[in-house]
Amino acid sequence: MTTQKEPTILVIFGSMGDLTWRKLSPAIFNLFLAQQLPGQFAVIGLDIKEGSTDKFRLRLKDGVDGFCNCGMVDEKTWKAFTANLSYLSGDFADPATYAALKEQLQAHEKKWGVPAIHVFYLATPPSIVETIVKEIGAAKLAHDKQRDRIVVEKPFGHDLASAVTLNGILSAVVDESQIYRIDHYLGKETVQNILAFRFANTLFEPIWNRGYIDHVQITVAEEVGVEHRGAYYEHAGALRDMIQNHLMQLLCLIAMEPMVSFDADEIRNKKVDVLRAIRPITVEHIQSVAVRGQYGMGWMQGEQVPAYRSEAGVASDSATETFAAVKLLIDNWRWQDVPFYLRTGKRLGGKASEVMIQFRPVPHRSFPTTATMDWQPNRLMVHVQPQEGIVLRFQAKQPGSSLHLSPVDMHFSYQETFKSRSPEAYETLLADVMAGDATLFMRADQVEASWSILTPILNTWGNSAPAGFPDYSSGSWGPEAAQVLIAQDGRSWYQSIPDDGKVGN
């Protein structure tokens, strides 16, 4: 995590909302406890809801109590933290709101006697982002390229056209270097460790190519349904909500070329190179490279759960996918003809975010058939959550007088090895924004390249009604079509979570 000590003011638009309550308040407080915040630091909550500084502080306290892993908060520590918090109520479309905000920013800087870094965090629905950005520009609140920063949450656009439009709106107000498009997956320790794993070790990079790797699977499986997000999810779906950002980010980290330096733009350039090398998906091939599904009623942990179409805020005949799987090919020297299979879904048989890299079989098995009955391919597993770690699977001889080979695992666990708390993703990302480190944030060209890859699928699905929805039961591992997608290539999905719910195989 990057640290910095320059005076900083964090302005949270939508400060009384769910994101601030669940994610930002615990992250900011943990940074405070870890002394990762500068001595001159302030948070200004801004929302359309009527309120006061006291109510804002209580709301954050409720979020810290409910979602922070910091344990019980003593009154003295909380009082020291909340001394930096204030609240401003106003309409996001009213210039008077931004005039009042400007007065507060200036008051802090006058008190400190130095100019401060201004971080404008847009923890708001996507529909409001354009209004806020334009008003920030009109009020001249973000004219300093070095000190003024805007943080935009996902989803960044609804499709390629809207992403291009939003990029244009942002670039008309601020420079690209001031824009931080946040994807919390990139703040996770295991995701960041992919770069260290690949490029800090000579062991793996020589075999990280088409000559040794058979295929790659990236899975983000969720046990939960849409919960209270039904109205939002109806306009998103699994492909937009997860694959376009989270899974494509993981793909870039796995597939990118070695960087010359750890400079933010150098790393992001390598990611964009990957996206631009992905083979375009043609309309006539979509059925063979993309699958969608929707969960029906089923049983989860001994309880019956409703179908997606019965969830609050969801249409009774909804065509929105809650499961999506795609096959992508990267046309370059390293990855030619190595398929990348991406899948994500809700109400699946377990919770897991992981990358599975399967290596090619040995060129010749010299062992007798009786010794290799349990033979499995060499695999490298990167577990992002819930158990952070890396597992390498290889063959070994079982003890005994007879020759019998079976797969064994070499296991690295963050918790077991470092025995310390890993910072939450938002802690890392907030600290980096305040420090001006854009390494873990998406650039405009990266966002647009990602959207362009998936646009043919989105358009085709949007123009044709799905057949047979719902097509998988809650508690299963998705529709049968997903099995066909990978089976047609002679492969199968790796299942890290067996029926007992434990990670392993």
VODOPA-398988 format. One record per residue (C-alpha): residue in three letters; x negated, y, z negated. Coordinates in steps of 0.5 Angstrom, whole numbers, plus 500, padded with zeros to 3 digits. Example, Ala and Ser with C-alpha at 12.3 -4.5 7.8 and 13.67 -1.06 7.14 Angstrom:
! VODOPA-398988
Ala475491484
Ser473498486
//
This chain:
! VODOPA-398988
Met500500500
Thr498507502
Thr497512496
Gln497519496
Lys497525492
Glu499531496
Pro506535493
Thr512532496
Ile519533496
Leu524527498
Val530529501
Ile535523501
Phe541525506
Gly547520504
Ser544520497
Met550517494
Gly551511499
Asp550504498
Leu543504501
Thr540509496
Trp543505490
Arg541498492
Lys534500495
Leu531507495
Ser533508488
Pro529502485
Ala523503490
Ile522510488
Phe522508481
Asn517503482
Leu513507485
Phe513512479
Leu512506474
Ala506504479
Gln503512479
Gln504511486
Leu507518487
Pro504525486
Gly504529480
Gln508534484
Phe514530486
Ala521532487
Val528528490
Ile533532492
Gly540528493
Leu544531499
Asp551528500
Ile558530502
Lys561527496
Glu562532490
Gly558531485
Ser552534480
Thr545533478
Asp547529472
Lys552524476
Phe546523482
Arg542521476
Leu547516473
Arg548513480
Leu540512481
Lys540509474
Asp546504476
Gly542502482
Val535501478
Asp539497472
Gly542493478
Phe537492483
Cys530494480
Asn525488478
Cys522493473
Gly525490467
Met529494462
Val528502463
Asp526506456
Glu529512455
Lys523516455
Thr520514462
Trp527515465
Lys527522462
Ala520523465
Phe523520472
Thr529524472
Ala526531471
Asn524531478
Leu531529481
Ser537534483
Tyr543534487
Leu546538493
Ser553537495
Gly555539502
Asp558538509
Phe552535514
Ala555539520
Asp555546516
Pro549550517
Ala550553510
Thr548546507
Tyr541547510
Ala541554508
Ala542551501
Leu537546502
Lys532550504
Glu532555498
Gln531549494
Leu525547498
Gln522553497
Ala524554490
His520547488
Glu514550492
Lys514557489
Lys514553482
Trp508549484
Gly504554488
Val503550494
Pro506548500
Ala509541500
Ile510535504
His518534506
Val521527508
Phe528528510
Tyr531520509
Leu537519513
Ala540514509
Thr547515513
Pro551512518
Pro548512525
Ser554516527
Ile552522523
Val544522525
Glu545526531
Thr548532527
Ile543532521
Val537532526
Lys540538530
Glu542542524
Ile535540521
Gly532543527
Ala537549527
Ala535551520
Lys527550522
Leu526545516
Ala522541520
His517545524
Asp511543521
Lys508537525
Gln503535519
Arg508536513
Asp515535515
Arg517528517
Ile524525519
Val526517517
Val531514521
Glu534507519
Lys536502523
Pro540501527
Phe537505532
Gly542506537
His547501540
Asp544499546
Leu538502551
Ala542508553
Ser544510546
Ala537509544
Val534513549
Thr539519548
Leu537519540
Asn530519542
Gly531525546
Ile535528540
Leu529527536
Ser524529540
Ala527536542
Val527537534
Val520534532
Asp514531535
Glu514523535
Ser508523530
Gln514526525
Ile519520526
Tyr519514522
Arg524509525
Ile524504519
Asp525497519
His524494512
Tyr522487515
Leu515490516
Gly514492509
Lys515485507
Glu508483504
Thr508476508
Val510480515
Gln504485514
Asn499479512
Ile500476519
Leu495481521
Ala490479516
Phe491472517
Arg490472525
Phe485478525
Ala481477519
Asn479470520
Thr475466525
Leu479460524
Phe485461527
Glu484466533
Pro481462538
Ile487457538
Trp492462538
Asn494461545
Arg497457551
Gly492452550
Tyr493450543
Ile500452542
Asp506449544
His512454542
Val514459537
Gln520459533
Ile522465529
Thr528464524
Val532469520
Ala538465517
Glu543467512
Glu548464507
Val552470506
Gly558472511
Val559479513
Glu561481505
His563488505
Arg560490512
Gly566487516
Ala568494520
Tyr560495521
Tyr559488524
Glu564488529
His561494533
Ala554490532
Gly553483532
Ala548478530
Leu544480537
Arg544487535
Asp543487528
Met537482527
Ile534480533
Gln533487537
Asn529489531
His527484525
Leu526478530
Met523482535
Gln518485530
Leu516479528
Leu515476535
Cys510482536
Leu506481530
Ile505473532
Ala504475540
Met500481540
Glu492482542
Pro487484537
Met487491536
Val480495536
Ser482499530
Phe487499524
Asp489506527
Ala497506527
Asp498508535
Glu493502536
Ile497497533
Arg503500536
Asn500500543
Lys499492542
Lys506491540
Val509495546
Asp504491551
Val507485548
Leu514487549
Arg513490556
Ala510483558
Ile516479556
Arg519476562
Pro526480564
Ile532476563
Thr537476569
Val544475569
Glu544468572
His540465567
Ile543468561
Gln547462559
Ser540458559
Val536462555
Ala542465550
Val547463545
Arg552466541
Gly556463536
Gln561465530
Tyr562462523
Gly569459521
Met571456515
Gly567452511
Trp564450504
Met558453501
Gln555451494
Gly562447493
Glu566453494
Gln571454500
Val569460504
Pro573464510
Ala572464517
Tyr569471520
Arg576473523
Ser579472516
Glu574477513
Ala576484511
Gly575489517
Val575484522
Ala579483528
Ser583476528
Asp581475535
Ser574478534
Ala569476539
Thr563479535
Glu557473534
Thr555472527
Phe550467530
Ala545468536
Ala539465539
Val535467545
Lys529464549
Leu523469551
Leu517468555
Ile511472555
Asp508473562
Asn500474560
Trp494470560
Arg495468552
Trp502466552
Gln504464559
Asp509459559
Val509458552
Pro517459549
Phe519463543
Tyr525461540
Leu529466536
Arg535465532
Thr539468527
Gly546467523
Lys550468518
Arg554463513
Leu548458515
Gly546452511
Gly540456507
Lys537462506
Ala530463510
Ser526468514
Glu520464517
Val516463523
Met514456525
Ile508455530
Gln508448533
Phe501446536
Arg500442542
Pro499434541
Val492431541
Pro490429548
His489422546
Arg492418540
Ser486413539
Phe490410533
Pro494404533
Thr502405534
Thr503402527
Ala499407524
Thr503413527
Met510412525
Asp511418521
Trp507422526
Gln509430526
Pro506435530
Asn501440527
Arg505446525
Leu503453522
Met509456517
Val509463515
His515464510
Val517471509
Gln523470504
Pro525467500
Gln519464498
Glu513468501
Gly507464503
Ile504460509
Val504452510
Leu499448515
Arg501441517
Phe496436519
Gln495429519
Ala492425514
Lys491418512
Gln495415506
Pro491411501
Gly491404501
Ser487398505
Ser491399511
Leu491405516
His497409516
Leu497416518
Ser503421515
Pro503429515
Val501433509
Asp501440508
Met496445506
His500451502
Phe499458500
Ser504461496
Tyr503469494
Gln506468487
Glu502462485
Thr495465488
Phe496472486
Lys500472480
Ser503479480
Arg509482483
Ser509484490
Pro512491492
Glu519491495
Ala519493502
Tyr522500501
Glu516501496
Thr511500501
Leu514504507
Leu516510503
Ala509510500
Asp507510507
Val511515510
Met509520504
Ala502519506
Gly503520513
Asp501513515
Ala506510521
Thr503503522
Leu509500520
Phe514504524
Met517503531
Arg515508536
Ala520511541
Asp517506547
Gln517500543
Val525501541
Glu527502548
Ala522496550
Ser526492545
Trp533494547
Ser531493555
Ile529486554
Leu536484551
Thr541489555
Pro543484560
Ile545479554
Leu549485551
Asn552487557
Thr554480559
Trp557478552
Gly561484552
Asn564483559
Ser566476558
Ala570473552
Pro567467548
Ala570460549
Gly571457543
Phe570462537
Pro569460532
Asp564455534
Tyr561453527
Ser563451520
Ser560455515
Gly554451511
Ser552448518
Trp546451522
Gly550454528
Pro553452534
Glu552446538
Ala550450544
Ala544452540
Gln541445539
Val542445547
Leu538451548
Ile532448545
Ala533441547
Gln534442554
Asp526444553
Gly525437550
Arg524441543
Ser528441537
Trp529447531
Tyr525446525
Gln529445519
Ser525448513
Ile531447508
Pro534440507
Asp541439504
Asp538440497
Gly536447499
Lys529446497
Val524449502
Gly520444505
Asn521438510
//
